[in-house]
Amino acid sequence: MRFDQLLALVSFIFCLVLTLLFVAFRIAGVIAWSVWWVVSPIWIPPAVVAGVMVSALMWDLAIRPVVRRMQGYRGGL
C-alpha cells in the first residue's frame, strides 16, 4: 500500500472513530452538543477542502490576471 493511500485510510478511520465516539457520548449524556458538532468530524474536512478549492479558484480567476498585467508593465519580471 502506498503512503498516500495509507494516509487517506488512517484519516478516514480517525474521523469515523471520532464521530462514533461523539455520538456515543451524546447518547450517554456526557456531552450536550448540537448534532452539528457531534457529526463535525464528517463535515469539517470536506468543508476545509472546499474552502481551499474556492480560494484557489478565486486566485486563478481574479488575482492572477492582475498580477500578470502588473508584471507586463514591469517588463515581465
PyMOL Python script that loads the backbone (N, CA, C, O; Angstrom):
from pymol import cmd

cmd.read_pdbstr("""\
ATOM      1  N   MET A   1       0.852  -1.178   0.000  1.00  0.00           N
ATOM      2  CA  MET A   1       0.000   0.000   0.000  1.00  0.00           C
ATOM      3  C   MET A   1       0.893   1.235   0.000  1.00  0.00           C
ATOM      4  O   MET A   1       1.841   1.338   0.778  1.00  0.00           O
ATOM      5  N   ARG A   2       0.567   2.165  -0.888  1.00  0.00           N
ATOM      6  CA  ARG A   2       1.351   3.396  -0.972  1.00  0.00           C
ATOM      7  C   ARG A   2       1.062   4.289   0.232  1.00  0.00           C
ATOM      8  O   ARG A   2       0.041   4.153   0.906  1.00  0.00           O
ATOM      9  N   PHE A   3       2.000   5.208   0.478  1.00  0.00           N
ATOM     10  CA  PHE A   3       1.891   6.081   1.640  1.00  0.00           C
ATOM     11  C   PHE A   3       0.652   6.958   1.570  1.00  0.00           C
ATOM     12  O   PHE A   3      -0.032   7.134   2.579  1.00  0.00           O
ATOM     13  N   ASP A   4       0.347   7.514   0.398  1.00  0.00           N
ATOM     14  CA  ASP A   4      -0.819   8.397   0.299  1.00  0.00           C
ATOM     15  C   ASP A   4      -2.130   7.637   0.515  1.00  0.00           C
ATOM     16  O   ASP A   4      -3.086   8.185   1.064  1.00  0.00           O
ATOM     17  N   GLN A   5      -2.170   6.385   0.084  1.00  0.00           N
ATOM     18  CA  GLN A   5      -3.357   5.571   0.333  1.00  0.00           C
ATOM     19  C   GLN A   5      -3.484   5.249   1.818  1.00  0.00           C
ATOM     20  O   GLN A   5      -4.580   5.275   2.379  1.00  0.00           O
ATOM     21  N   LEU A   6      -2.352   4.946   2.445  1.00  0.00           N
ATOM     22  CA  LEU A   6      -2.364   4.658   3.876  1.00  0.00           C
ATOM     23  C   LEU A   6      -2.788   5.884   4.681  1.00  0.00           C
ATOM     24  O   LEU A   6      -3.558   5.776   5.636  1.00  0.00           O
ATOM     25  N   LEU A   7      -2.284   7.035   4.289  1.00  0.00           N
ATOM     26  CA  LEU A   7      -2.655   8.273   4.980  1.00  0.00           C
ATOM     27  C   LEU A   7      -4.151   8.559   4.838  1.00  0.00           C
ATOM     28  O   LEU A   7      -4.800   8.967   5.801  1.00  0.00           O
ATOM     29  N   ALA A   8      -4.692   8.347   3.652  1.00  0.00           N
ATOM     30  CA  ALA A   8      -6.127   8.558   3.441  1.00  0.00           C
ATOM     31  C   ALA A   8      -6.946   7.586   4.281  1.00  0.00           C
ATOM     32  O   ALA A   8      -7.962   7.966   4.863  1.00  0.00           O
ATOM     33  N   LEU A   9      -6.506   6.335   4.344  1.00  0.00           N
ATOM     34  CA  LEU A   9      -7.219   5.332   5.134  1.00  0.00           C
ATOM     35  C   LEU A   9      -7.176   5.668   6.623  1.00  0.00           C
ATOM     36  O   LEU A   9      -8.194   5.578   7.310  1.00  0.00           O
ATOM     37  N   VAL A  10      -6.017   6.049   7.115  1.00  0.00           N
ATOM     38  CA  VAL A  10      -5.886   6.399   8.537  1.00  0.00           C
ATOM     39  C   VAL A  10      -6.728   7.628   8.866  1.00  0.00           C
ATOM     40  O   VAL A  10      -7.358   7.682   9.922  1.00  0.00           O
ATOM     41  N   SER A  11      -6.743   8.610   7.977  1.00  0.00           N
ATOM     42  CA  SER A  11      -7.556   9.809   8.196  1.00  0.00           C
ATOM     43  C   SER A  11      -9.042   9.470   8.233  1.00  0.00           C
ATOM     44  O   SER A  11      -9.782   9.974   9.078  1.00  0.00           O
ATOM     45  N   PHE A  12      -9.468   8.615   7.314  1.00  0.00           N
ATOM     46  CA  PHE A  12     -10.872   8.204   7.277  1.00  0.00           C
ATOM     47  C   PHE A  12     -11.254   7.460   8.557  1.00  0.00           C
ATOM     48  O   PHE A  12     -12.304   7.723   9.144  1.00  0.00           O
ATOM     49  N   ILE A  13     -10.404   6.535   8.983  1.00  0.00           N
ATOM     50  CA  ILE A  13     -10.684   5.758  10.201  1.00  0.00           C
ATOM     51  C   ILE A  13     -10.707   6.672  11.423  1.00  0.00           C
ATOM     52  O   ILE A  13     -11.550   6.506  12.304  1.00  0.00           O
ATOM     53  N   PHE A  14      -9.786   7.638  11.481  1.00  0.00           N
ATOM     54  CA  PHE A  14      -9.760   8.579  12.604  1.00  0.00           C
ATOM     55  C   PHE A  14     -11.068   9.365  12.676  1.00  0.00           C
ATOM     56  O   PHE A  14     -11.653   9.492  13.751  1.00  0.00           O
ATOM     57  N   CYS A  15     -11.531   9.894  11.542  1.00  0.00           N
ATOM     58  CA  CYS A  15     -12.791  10.655  11.523  1.00  0.00           C
ATOM     59  C   CYS A  15     -13.973   9.773  11.898  1.00  0.00           C
ATOM     60  O   CYS A  15     -14.879  10.211  12.607  1.00  0.00           O
ATOM     61  N   LEU A  16     -13.968   8.540  11.426  1.00  0.00           N
ATOM     62  CA  LEU A  16     -15.056   7.614  11.752  1.00  0.00           C
ATOM     63  C   LEU A  16     -15.089   7.302  13.248  1.00  0.00           C
ATOM     64  O   LEU A  16     -16.151   7.344  13.869  1.00  0.00           O
ATOM     65  N   VAL A  17     -13.937   6.993  13.819  1.00  0.00           N
ATOM     66  CA  VAL A  17     -13.876   6.674  15.252  1.00  0.00           C
ATOM     67  C   VAL A  17     -14.265   7.888  16.090  1.00  0.00           C
ATOM     68  O   VAL A  17     -14.990   7.759  17.076  1.00  0.00           O
ATOM     69  N   LEU A  18     -13.785   9.059  15.700  1.00  0.00           N
ATOM     70  CA  LEU A  18     -14.129  10.270  16.443  1.00  0.00           C
ATOM     71  C   LEU A  18     -15.628  10.555  16.387  1.00  0.00           C
ATOM     72  O   LEU A  18     -16.225  10.946  17.391  1.00  0.00           O
ATOM     73  N   THR A  19     -16.235  10.359  15.221  1.00  0.00           N
ATOM     74  CA  THR A  19     -17.678  10.554  15.090  1.00  0.00           C
ATOM     75  C   THR A  19     -18.445   9.561  15.958  1.00  0.00           C
ATOM     76  O   THR A  19     -19.383   9.936  16.662  1.00  0.00           O
ATOM     77  N   LEU A  20     -18.039   8.290  15.903  1.00  0.00           N
ATOM     78  CA  LEU A  20     -18.716   7.281  16.737  1.00  0.00           C
ATOM     79  C   LEU A  20     -18.552   7.591  18.217  1.00  0.00           C
ATOM     80  O   LEU A  20     -19.481   7.391  18.999  1.00  0.00           O
ATOM     81  N   LEU A  21     -17.386   8.073  18.604  1.00  0.00           N
ATOM     82  CA  LEU A  21     -17.155   8.446  19.996  1.00  0.00           C
ATOM     83  C   LEU A  21     -18.060   9.607  20.406  1.00  0.00           C
ATOM     84  O   LEU A  21     -18.667   9.574  21.477  1.00  0.00           O
ATOM     85  N   PHE A  22     -18.150  10.624  19.565  1.00  0.00           N
ATOM     86  CA  PHE A  22     -19.015  11.765  19.866  1.00  0.00           C
ATOM     87  C   PHE A  22     -20.479  11.348  19.948  1.00  0.00           C
ATOM     88  O   PHE A  22     -21.209  11.807  20.826  1.00  0.00           O
ATOM     89  N   VAL A  23     -20.911  10.475  19.032  1.00  0.00           N
ATOM     90  CA  VAL A  23     -22.297  10.004  19.055  1.00  0.00           C
ATOM     91  C   VAL A  23     -22.570   9.224  20.340  1.00  0.00           C
ATOM     92  O   VAL A  23     -23.615   9.397  20.966  1.00  0.00           O
ATOM     93  N   ALA A  24     -21.632   8.369  20.729  1.00  0.00           N
ATOM     94  CA  ALA A  24     -21.803   7.596  21.964  1.00  0.00           C
ATOM     95  C   ALA A  24     -21.867   8.517  23.182  1.00  0.00           C
ATOM     96  O   ALA A  24     -22.688   8.314  24.077  1.00  0.00           O
ATOM     97  N   PHE A  25     -21.001   9.526  23.213  1.00  0.00           N
ATOM     98  CA  PHE A  25     -21.029  10.485  24.318  1.00  0.00           C
ATOM     99  C   PHE A  25     -22.337  11.260  24.342  1.00  0.00           C
ATOM    100  O   PHE A  25     -22.879  11.540  25.411  1.00  0.00           O
ATOM    101  N   ARG A  26     -22.842  11.606  23.167  1.00  0.00           N
ATOM    102  CA  ARG A  26     -24.102  12.350  23.092  1.00  0.00           C
ATOM    103  C   ARG A  26     -25.263  11.488  23.593  1.00  0.00           C
ATOM    104  O   ARG A  26     -26.115  11.960  24.347  1.00  0.00           O
ATOM    105  N   ILE A  27     -25.289  10.225  23.171  1.00  0.00           N
ATOM    106  CA  ILE A  27     -26.365   9.331  23.600  1.00  0.00           C
ATOM    107  C   ILE A  27     -26.290   9.067  25.098  1.00  0.00           C
ATOM    108  O   ILE A  27     -27.318   8.970  25.769  1.00  0.00           O
ATOM    109  N   ALA A  28     -25.070   8.950  25.620  1.00  0.00           N
ATOM    110  CA  ALA A  28     -24.891   8.683  27.048  1.00  0.00           C
ATOM    111  C   ALA A  28     -25.140   9.918  27.909  1.00  0.00           C
ATOM    112  O   ALA A  28     -25.234   9.813  29.132  1.00  0.00           O
ATOM    113  N   GLY A  29     -25.246  11.081  27.282  1.00  0.00           N
ATOM    114  CA  GLY A  29     -25.496  12.297  28.039  1.00  0.00           C
ATOM    115  C   GLY A  29     -24.243  12.930  28.604  1.00  0.00           C
ATOM    116  O   GLY A  29     -24.329  13.820  29.451  1.00  0.00           O
ATOM    117  N   VAL A  30     -23.090  12.493  28.157  1.00  0.00           N
ATOM    118  CA  VAL A  30     -21.826  13.060  28.641  1.00  0.00           C
ATOM    119  C   VAL A  30     -21.625  14.462  28.094  1.00  0.00           C
ATOM    120  O   VAL A  30     -21.125  15.344  28.792  1.00  0.00           O
ATOM    121  N   ILE A  31     -22.014  14.664  26.844  1.00  0.00           N
ATOM    122  CA  ILE A  31     -21.915  15.981  26.226  1.00  0.00           C
ATOM    123  C   ILE A  31     -23.307  16.435  25.802  1.00  0.00           C
ATOM    124  O   ILE A  31     -24.186  15.614  25.539  1.00  0.00           O
ATOM    125  N   ALA A  32     -23.495  17.726  25.739  1.00  0.00           N
ATOM    126  CA  ALA A  32     -24.795  18.277  25.339  1.00  0.00           C
ATOM    127  C   ALA A  32     -24.632  19.139  24.092  1.00  0.00           C
ATOM    128  O   ALA A  32     -25.261  20.189  23.962  1.00  0.00           O
ATOM    129  N   TRP A  33     -23.784  18.683  23.182  1.00  0.00           N
ATOM    130  CA  TRP A  33     -23.521  19.432  21.965  1.00  0.00           C
ATOM    131  C   TRP A  33     -24.670  19.300  20.981  1.00  0.00           C
ATOM    132  O   TRP A  33     -25.483  18.378  21.051  1.00  0.00           O
ATOM    133  N   SER A  34     -24.708  20.251  20.067  1.00  0.00           N
ATOM    134  CA  SER A  34     -25.638  20.167  18.953  1.00  0.00           C
ATOM    135  C   SER A  34     -25.229  18.993  18.058  1.00  0.00           C
ATOM    136  O   SER A  34     -24.075  18.567  18.048  1.00  0.00           O
ATOM    137  N   VAL A  35     -26.201  18.491  17.318  1.00  0.00           N
ATOM    138  CA  VAL A  35     -25.906  17.380  16.404  1.00  0.00           C
ATOM    139  C   VAL A  35     -24.876  17.796  15.359  1.00  0.00           C
ATOM    140  O   VAL A  35     -24.083  16.973  14.903  1.00  0.00           O
ATOM    141  N   TRP A  36     -24.887  19.073  14.980  1.00  0.00           N
ATOM    142  CA  TRP A  36     -23.901  19.556  14.006  1.00  0.00           C
ATOM    143  C   TRP A  36     -22.479  19.360  14.516  1.00  0.00           C
ATOM    144  O   TRP A  36     -21.598  18.987  13.742  1.00  0.00           O
ATOM    145  N   TRP A  37     -22.238  19.600  15.795  1.00  0.00           N
ATOM    146  CA  TRP A  37     -20.894  19.418  16.341  1.00  0.00           C
ATOM    147  C   TRP A  37     -20.575  17.952  16.580  1.00  0.00           C
ATOM    148  O   TRP A  37     -19.414  17.549  16.511  1.00  0.00           O
ATOM    149  N   VAL A  38     -21.593  17.155  16.858  1.00  0.00           N
ATOM    150  CA  VAL A  38     -21.367  15.725  17.051  1.00  0.00           C
ATOM    151  C   VAL A  38     -20.883  15.081  15.753  1.00  0.00           C
ATOM    152  O   VAL A  38     -19.995  14.228  15.775  1.00  0.00           O
ATOM    153  N   VAL A  39     -21.457  15.482  14.640  1.00  0.00           N
ATOM    154  CA  VAL A  39     -21.044  14.908  13.356  1.00  0.00           C
ATOM    155  C   VAL A  39     -20.006  15.773  12.639  1.00  0.00           C
ATOM    156  O   VAL A  39     -19.753  15.571  11.452  1.00  0.00           O
ATOM    157  N   SER A  40     -19.412  16.718  13.333  1.00  0.00           N
ATOM    158  CA  SER A  40     -18.422  17.600  12.715  1.00  0.00           C
ATOM    159  C   SER A  40     -17.198  16.877  12.150  1.00  0.00           C
ATOM    160  O   SER A  40     -16.643  17.357  11.162  1.00  0.00           O
ATOM    161  N   PRO A  41     -16.739  15.750  12.714  1.00  0.00           N
ATOM    162  CA  PRO A  41     -15.614  15.072  12.054  1.00  0.00           C
ATOM    163  C   PRO A  41     -15.940  14.592  10.649  1.00  0.00           C
ATOM    164  O   PRO A  41     -15.034  14.293   9.870  1.00  0.00           O
ATOM    165  N   ILE A  42     -17.225  14.515  10.317  1.00  0.00           N
ATOM    166  CA  ILE A  42     -17.612  14.097   8.972  1.00  0.00           C
ATOM    167  C   ILE A  42     -17.634  15.289   8.012  1.00  0.00           C
ATOM    168  O   ILE A  42     -17.215  15.158   6.862  1.00  0.00           O
ATOM    169  N   TRP A  43     -18.117  16.451   8.468  1.00  0.00           N
ATOM    170  CA  TRP A  43     -18.305  17.552   7.531  1.00  0.00           C
ATOM    171  C   TRP A  43     -17.193  18.593   7.535  1.00  0.00           C
ATOM    172  O   TRP A  43     -17.070  19.343   6.568  1.00  0.00           O
ATOM    173  N   ILE A  44     -16.386  18.667   8.575  1.00  0.00           N
ATOM    174  CA  ILE A  44     -15.338  19.695   8.603  1.00  0.00           C
ATOM    175  C   ILE A  44     -14.233  19.431   7.572  1.00  0.00           C
ATOM    176  O   ILE A  44     -13.859  20.365   6.862  1.00  0.00           O
ATOM    177  N   PRO A  45     -13.688  18.210   7.450  1.00  0.00           N
ATOM    178  CA  PRO A  45     -12.633  18.013   6.440  1.00  0.00           C
ATOM    179  C   PRO A  45     -13.083  18.342   5.008  1.00  0.00           C
ATOM    180  O   PRO A  45     -12.341  19.021   4.297  1.00  0.00           O
ATOM    181  N   PRO A  46     -14.261  17.893   4.552  1.00  0.00           N
ATOM    182  CA  PRO A  46     -14.668  18.307   3.205  1.00  0.00           C
ATOM    183  C   PRO A  46     -14.903  19.819   3.093  1.00  0.00           C
ATOM    184  O   PRO A  46     -14.680  20.403   2.032  1.00  0.00           O
ATOM    185  N   ALA A  47     -15.349  20.448   4.175  1.00  0.00           N
ATOM    186  CA  ALA A  47     -15.548  21.900   4.147  1.00  0.00           C
ATOM    187  C   ALA A  47     -14.213  22.626   3.999  1.00  0.00           C
ATOM    188  O   ALA A  47     -14.125  23.624   3.283  1.00  0.00           O
ATOM    189  N   VAL A  48     -13.186  22.133   4.665  1.00  0.00           N
ATOM    190  CA  VAL A  48     -11.854  22.738   4.543  1.00  0.00           C
ATOM    191  C   VAL A  48     -11.327  22.559   3.120  1.00  0.00           C
ATOM    192  O   VAL A  48     -10.786  23.496   2.534  1.00  0.00           O
ATOM    193  N   VAL A  49     -11.482  21.372   2.572  1.00  0.00           N
ATOM    194  CA  VAL A  49     -11.039  21.117   1.187  1.00  0.00           C
ATOM    195  C   VAL A  49     -11.796  22.019   0.221  1.00  0.00           C
ATOM    196  O   VAL A  49     -11.194  22.588  -0.690  1.00  0.00           O
ATOM    197  N   ALA A  50     -13.095  22.154   0.404  1.00  0.00           N
ATOM    198  CA  ALA A  50     -13.889  23.023  -0.468  1.00  0.00           C
ATOM    199  C   ALA A  50     -13.443  24.479  -0.340  1.00  0.00           C
ATOM    200  O   ALA A  50     -13.378  25.197  -1.338  1.00  0.00           O
ATOM    201  N   GLY A  51     -13.138  24.914   0.875  1.00  0.00           N
ATOM    202  CA  GLY A  51     -12.656  26.281   1.071  1.00  0.00           C
ATOM    203  C   GLY A  51     -11.335  26.535   0.372  1.00  0.00           C
ATOM    204  O   GLY A  51     -11.133  27.594  -0.222  1.00  0.00           O
ATOM    205  N   VAL A  52     -10.435  25.564   0.442  1.00  0.00           N
ATOM    206  CA  VAL A  52      -9.154  25.699  -0.249  1.00  0.00           C
ATOM    207  C   VAL A  52      -9.364  25.735  -1.760  1.00  0.00           C
ATOM    208  O   VAL A  52      -8.723  26.516  -2.464  1.00  0.00           O
ATOM    209  N   MET A  53     -10.255  24.897  -2.249  1.00  0.00           N
ATOM    210  CA  MET A  53     -10.518  24.870  -3.687  1.00  0.00           C
ATOM    211  C   MET A  53     -11.152  26.177  -4.164  1.00  0.00           C
ATOM    212  O   MET A  53     -10.798  26.680  -5.229  1.00  0.00           O
ATOM    213  N   VAL A  54     -12.081  26.727  -3.390  1.00  0.00           N
ATOM    214  CA  VAL A  54     -12.702  28.004  -3.761  1.00  0.00           C
ATOM    215  C   VAL A  54     -11.657  29.120  -3.729  1.00  0.00           C
ATOM    216  O   VAL A  54     -11.647  29.986  -4.604  1.00  0.00           O
ATOM    217  N   SER A  55     -10.781  29.102  -2.729  1.00  0.00           N
ATOM    218  CA  SER A  55      -9.719  30.107  -2.660  1.00  0.00           C
ATOM    219  C   SER A  55      -8.790  30.007  -3.862  1.00  0.00           C
ATOM    220  O   SER A  55      -8.404  31.025  -4.436  1.00  0.00           O
ATOM    221  N   ALA A  56      -8.429  28.784  -4.246  1.00  0.00           N
ATOM    222  CA  ALA A  56      -7.560  28.595  -5.406  1.00  0.00           C
ATOM    223  C   ALA A  56      -8.259  29.058  -6.681  1.00  0.00           C
ATOM    224  O   ALA A  56      -7.626  29.660  -7.549  1.00  0.00           O
ATOM    225  N   LEU A  57      -9.543  28.787  -6.801  1.00  0.00           N
ATOM    226  CA  LEU A  57     -10.293  29.224  -7.972  1.00  0.00           C
ATOM    227  C   LEU A  57     -10.386  30.750  -8.030  1.00  0.00           C
ATOM    228  O   LEU A  57     -10.245  31.346  -9.098  1.00  0.00           O
ATOM    229  N   MET A  58     -10.624  31.375  -6.878  1.00  0.00           N
ATOM    230  CA  MET A  58     -10.680  32.834  -6.838  1.00  0.00           C
ATOM    231  C   MET A  58      -9.330  33.423  -7.234  1.00  0.00           C
ATOM    232  O   MET A  58      -9.276  34.410  -7.968  1.00  0.00           O
ATOM    233  N   TRP A  59      -8.243  32.827  -6.754  1.00  0.00           N
ATOM    234  CA  TRP A  59      -6.908  33.298  -7.109  1.00  0.00           C
ATOM    235  C   TRP A  59      -6.705  33.174  -8.617  1.00  0.00           C
ATOM    236  O   TRP A  59      -6.206  34.094  -9.266  1.00  0.00           O
ATOM    237  N   ASP A  60      -7.093  32.036  -9.159  1.00  0.00           N
ATOM    238  CA  ASP A  60      -6.868  31.790 -10.573  1.00  0.00           C
ATOM    239  C   ASP A  60      -7.694  32.727 -11.450  1.00  0.00           C
ATOM    240  O   ASP A  60      -7.210  33.197 -12.480  1.00  0.00           O
ATOM    241  N   LEU A  61      -8.922  32.997 -11.055  1.00  0.00           N
ATOM    242  CA  LEU A  61      -9.804  33.803 -11.893  1.00  0.00           C
ATOM    243  C   LEU A  61      -9.663  35.305 -11.672  1.00  0.00           C
ATOM    244  O   LEU A  61      -9.841  36.083 -12.609  1.00  0.00           O
ATOM    245  N   ALA A  62      -9.349  35.719 -10.457  1.00  0.00           N
ATOM    246  CA  ALA A  62      -9.389  37.152 -10.153  1.00  0.00           C
ATOM    247  C   ALA A  62      -8.010  37.767  -9.947  1.00  0.00           C
ATOM    248  O   ALA A  62      -7.727  38.832 -10.496  1.00  0.00           O
ATOM    249  N   ILE A  63      -7.168  37.134  -9.187  1.00  0.00           N
ATOM    250  CA  ILE A  63      -5.933  37.789  -8.772  1.00  0.00           C
ATOM    251  C   ILE A  63      -4.797  37.540  -9.754  1.00  0.00           C
ATOM    252  O   ILE A  63      -4.019  38.450 -10.041  1.00  0.00           O
ATOM    253  N   ARG A  64      -4.693  36.321 -10.273  1.00  0.00           N
ATOM    254  CA  ARG A  64      -3.576  36.011 -11.153  1.00  0.00           C
ATOM    255  C   ARG A  64      -3.547  36.875 -12.417  1.00  0.00           C
ATOM    256  O   ARG A  64      -2.461  37.301 -12.810  1.00  0.00           O
ATOM    257  N   PRO A  65      -4.672  37.159 -13.075  1.00  0.00           N
ATOM    258  CA  PRO A  65      -4.592  38.049 -14.243  1.00  0.00           C
ATOM    259  C   PRO A  65      -4.090  39.451 -13.899  1.00  0.00           C
ATOM    260  O   PRO A  65      -3.393  40.079 -14.696  1.00  0.00           O
ATOM    261  N   VAL A  66      -4.447  39.937 -12.710  1.00  0.00           N
ATOM    262  CA  VAL A  66      -3.972  41.256 -12.282  1.00  0.00           C
ATOM    263  C   VAL A  66      -2.466  41.225 -12.081  1.00  0.00           C
ATOM    264  O   VAL A  66      -1.762  42.153 -12.479  1.00  0.00           O
ATOM    265  N   VAL A  67      -1.970  40.152 -11.462  1.00  0.00           N
ATOM    266  CA  VAL A  67      -0.534  40.024 -11.239  1.00  0.00           C
ATOM    267  C   VAL A  67       0.198  39.938 -12.578  1.00  0.00           C
ATOM    268  O   VAL A  67       1.254  40.548 -12.748  1.00  0.00           O
ATOM    269  N   ARG A  68      -0.350  39.194 -13.517  1.00  0.00           N
ATOM    270  CA  ARG A  68       0.281  39.087 -14.842  1.00  0.00           C
ATOM    271  C   ARG A  68       0.329  40.441 -15.548  1.00  0.00           C
ATOM    272  O   ARG A  68       1.327  40.785 -16.181  1.00  0.00           O
ATOM    273  N   ARG A  69      -0.762  41.209 -15.433  1.00  0.00           N
ATOM    274  CA  ARG A  69      -0.765  42.545 -16.045  1.00  0.00           C
ATOM    275  C   ARG A  69       0.290  43.438 -15.400  1.00  0.00           C
ATOM    276  O   ARG A  69       0.989  44.178 -16.092  1.00  0.00           O
ATOM    277  N   MET A  70       0.403  43.369 -14.083  1.00  0.00           N
ATOM    278  CA  MET A  70       1.402  44.185 -13.388  1.00  0.00           C
ATOM    279  C   MET A  70       2.802  43.761 -13.788  1.00  0.00           C
ATOM    280  O   MET A  70       3.678  44.612 -13.948  1.00  0.00           O
ATOM    281  N   GLN A  71       3.034  42.473 -13.951  1.00  0.00           N
ATOM    282  CA  GLN A  71       4.346  42.027 -14.377  1.00  0.00           C
ATOM    283  C   GLN A  71       4.642  42.467 -15.796  1.00  0.00           C
ATOM    284  O   GLN A  71       5.794  42.732 -16.143  1.00  0.00           O
ATOM    285  N   GLY A  72       3.607  42.546 -16.617  1.00  0.00           N
ATOM    286  CA  GLY A  72       3.790  43.022 -18.006  1.00  0.00           C
ATOM    287  C   GLY A  72       4.212  44.469 -18.028  1.00  0.00           C
ATOM    288  O   GLY A  72       5.007  44.852 -18.886  1.00  0.00           O
ATOM    289  N   TYR A  73       3.715  45.294 -17.121  1.00  0.00           N
ATOM    290  CA  TYR A  73       4.090  46.699 -17.058  1.00  0.00           C
ATOM    291  C   TYR A  73       5.536  46.861 -16.599  1.00  0.00           C
ATOM    292  O   TYR A  73       6.194  47.844 -16.941  1.00  0.00           O
ATOM    293  N   ARG A  74       6.027  45.896 -15.827  1.00  0.00           N
ATOM    294  CA  ARG A  74       7.402  45.990 -15.330  1.00  0.00           C
ATOM    295  C   ARG A  74       8.403  45.358 -16.282  1.00  0.00           C
ATOM    296  O   ARG A  74       9.600  45.328 -15.993  1.00  0.00           O
ATOM    297  N   GLY A  75       7.941  44.867 -17.383  1.00  0.00           N
ATOM    298  CA  GLY A  75       8.863  44.258 -18.322  1.00  0.00           C
ATOM    299  C   GLY A  75       8.997  42.750 -18.152  1.00  0.00           C
ATOM    300  O   GLY A  75      10.002  42.167 -18.557  1.00  0.00           O
ATOM    301  N   GLY A  76       7.995  42.118 -17.559  1.00  0.00           N
ATOM    302  CA  GLY A  76       7.982  40.676 -17.435  1.00  0.00           C
ATOM    303  C   GLY A  76       8.795  40.124 -16.290  1.00  0.00           C
ATOM    304  O   GLY A  76       9.381  39.049 -16.423  1.00  0.00           O
ATOM    305  N   LEU A  77       8.853  40.808 -15.185  1.00  0.00           N
ATOM    306  CA  LEU A  77       9.606  40.298 -14.034  1.00  0.00           C
ATOM    307  C   LEU A  77       9.003  39.063 -13.508  1.00  0.00           C
ATOM    308  O   LEU A  77       9.507  38.495 -12.538  1.00  0.00           O
TER     309      LEU A  77
END
""", "prot")
cmd.dss("prot")
cmd.show_as("cartoon", "prot")
cmd.util.cbc("prot")
cmd.orient("prot")
